[in-house]
Amino acid sequence: MRYLQKGFTILFIICSLLGMPLYAKTSPFFTQISVGISAVQYGDSEINKKTETVKDLDDSFSFIISTDASLGIILSEEVRLVAGGYFVSDINTNREYYANHLDYGMFSGVRIYTGLAGLVFGVDYDCGSCSSFYNLEDDGTSSDTTAWGNGYRFLLEYDFSNGTERFAPILDLSWRHMPRGSYSDNNFTVSFKLSV
């Protein structure tokens, strides 16, 4: 976990440092940071069973927060390349018992401005893992981490500046499919992204 924190700290610092001088419109580089909400469909029945056990408890609550940060380069008015990292936190608890899942990884991909106002289509290659932490009434505490998997993500975005401004808000809808060995997870996200 310590290495994951260091990795995200380094990624954030790099994006911040590279983003500082990029406010001039002539720079081909940009950074993006997003925060959103997700719905996750786990392919492992054991993960689903343990998560539902906690959700069925009295006073339980659940939320899924998704973030990502990326650095990109503008190849033309229509095409941009991006690379970055993502983190999804799926929290399910009633304060005593919990089934929490942390999904993290890296991605690289392309964003294509379609010419239809600010509509953007994107596709990414993703590489990531998921760590789960449990404290269940019958099973006690346990944790599990999946093997790193290679997947993909499709995005549909709306850039409110249509790619013409350096500092721009973007609405993002995405679907990420991530194989985890003998099963696959699907993550559906709606997020608000800021491009600088």
N, C-alpha and C positions, 0 to 999 in steps of 0.2 A: 504494500500500500504506500510505503514511503517513496518508492521509486515512481509510482504513479503521480503522487503529489509533486515530486521534483520535475517530472516530465511536463505536467501541465503548467507549472510555474515557469519553466524554461520556454515553453511554447508561448505563454502569455507575454513574457518579457520580449521575446523576439518579435512577435506581432506588434507590440507597443513601440519598440524602438524603430522598426521598419515603417510603422505607420506615422510616426511623428513628422518626417519630412515630406510626406506624401500628400499634403493638402493642396499642393499646386496641381492644376488640371493637366499639366504636361507629363506628370509622372505616370509610368505604365503600371505601377504597383498599387495595390489596395489591400486593406484588411477588413474582415467582417467578423462580427460577434453577434450571436443570437441567443435568445432565451425563449423557451416555449413549453408547451404541455404535450404529453404523449399518451398513446394507448399502445400497450405491448401485448402481443400474442405469443406466449411462450410455447415452444414445440415439445418441451419435456413435461410429461404428465405429472411427474413427481413435484416439479416446481409449481405447477398449477394447483395441485392438491394442497401443498403446504401453504401457499398464498391464500387460497380460498378458506382454509382452516382459520387463519387469522382474520380475514375479512368477515367471517361469520360470527365472530365474538362480539359481545356487547361493547359499545363505546369505541369500536374500531374506526379508524379513518385511513384513507389511502390518498396518495397523490404522486404524480410522476412529473418531474421537472427535467427538462432537456436543455443542454447548452452546447454550443460549439464555437470554435474560433478558427479562422483560416487566414491565410495570406494568399494573394492572387496576383496575376499579371494579366494586363489587358493586351490581347494580341491584335484585336481590331474592334470596331464599334460593335460587332455582333458576337465575338468570341472571347471568352476569358477562361484562364486555367486557374484552379484553386487547389490548395493542399492545407490540411489542418487536422484538428482533433475534436472529438465529441465526448460527451459525458451525459449519461441518462441515469437519474436516481429514482428508483421505484420504491417508495416507502409504504409499508402496510403494517400498522401497529394499533394496539389498544393501550399503549404505554407499558404494559407488563410483558406481553408477548409480541413478537414481530417476525415478519418475513420480508426482508429488504434485499433489493437487487441493484447492483451498480454495474451499468453497461458502459464500456469505455473503449476507445480505439482511435484510429487515424483514417483519413480519407484523402483521396486526390480525385479530381474530376474536371469537368468542363461545364461552363455556363454559356448558353446560347440565347442572345436577345433576338426574339422572333420578328421584331418590327411591328408587332401589334401592341401599340402603346408601350407599357412597361412590362409586358409578359416575357418571362424568362423560363427556359427549360434547362434542366441540369441532370447529369448522370455522374455518379461517383463510384469508384472502386473503394471498398471499405475493408479494413482489417481490424478485428477487435475481439474482446473477451467480455465475460460477464461473471461477476462475483456475487454470490448470494450468502446472506447471513440470517440465521434462524434462531429464535427462542420460542419453542412450542411447548404447550402444556404437557403433551405426552412424550415428546422426543428430547426435550431439553435444548441446549444450545449446540449449534453446528454451523459449519460454513462449507462452501464449495465454490470452486472457480472452474469455468469451462476452458477448454483448449482454445487457442486463438483461431478464429475462423476468417475466411475471406468471403465477402459478400458484396452487395451493390446497393445503391440508393438512387431513387428517382426523385427529382424535385420539380415543383411548379412554383414559380415565384412571381411576385408583382413588385417591380422596382418603381416606386412612386416618382422618381426623377427620370425614369427611362434611360438610366445610365449616363445622364448628362452632368450630374452634380457629383462632386467628390464625397460630400457628406449626405447620405441618402438612406431613408427608411425603406425596408423591404419586408413584405409579407410572404411567408414561406410555408408551403405544404410539401411534406415528403413521406416516402415509404422506403424503409430500409429492410432488406432481407439478409439475414446473417446465419449461415450454416454453423452449427455447433457440434460437428461430429455426426452422431446418429439422428439428430433432429435439427430444426431451423427455427429461429425467432423472427417475428415480424414486428416492426416498430413504425407506428403512424404518428406523425408530429405536425403540429401547427405552431409556428414560431414567428417572432418579430425579430428581424435582423437589422443591424445597423452597419452600413458600409462607410468606411472612411479612407 
